[in-house]
């Protein structure tokens, strides 16, 4: 959903789409700072490691030589051409940079305060979120949190045992605990930063035109007929109702039909497990009827 939201918010020429600088596998051309952990936590205490690189990114400064040194395949070369073009056009046409990065969620306050960013956070049902991890076979290693002292100190010390105790083969438990930690943080953050834009995946799926029009208005973007057409095309009932493993970055999906796919992917026992793990956070975003 973050991919879709980012692409739809750059459906005209107002903003340039920049993908996941805080992904540990990010390209050096777009972001020159190394990223060691998934969901890196940036605050005033460690910002010196990241602030200069983000200032360069927001000014569309592309690091061509760093990217050339990292090329290992034709795919890397083609990606460099794509990214260079995005940065060049962004600089040439005075576009705003739209950073799509789910791994920046714990740093959202820093982005808003230090870089004056407008923040959009997408929310997905815990069962939907976890079912995607199961379908794709994506495990999560909580050492990514446990090895970040500032993140643990500020937010997750009370969850240390739960993270340490999780079965490394239990993808359902991992997904549910990850959802709980992310969205407990989001819930607390929205109370501190009420101007953050929170949108539910399910609401955008049911009424994408209204949902995106509201976001365009809040972000001061031009909601044109071309934008409407792209949104309708991306969510059409003629699109597949789920993405194949080889097309995880596609934005063309039957948005309504995709809503309840998790009920087909997860067993009743797995849904119960997810609900039990997330029960102290999920009611802030989802009612009993939505299970």
Order of alpha helices (4+ residues) and beta strands (2+ residues): alpha-beta-alpha-alpha-alpha-beta-alpha-beta-alpha-alpha-alpha-alpha-beta-alpha-alpha-alpha-alpha-alpha
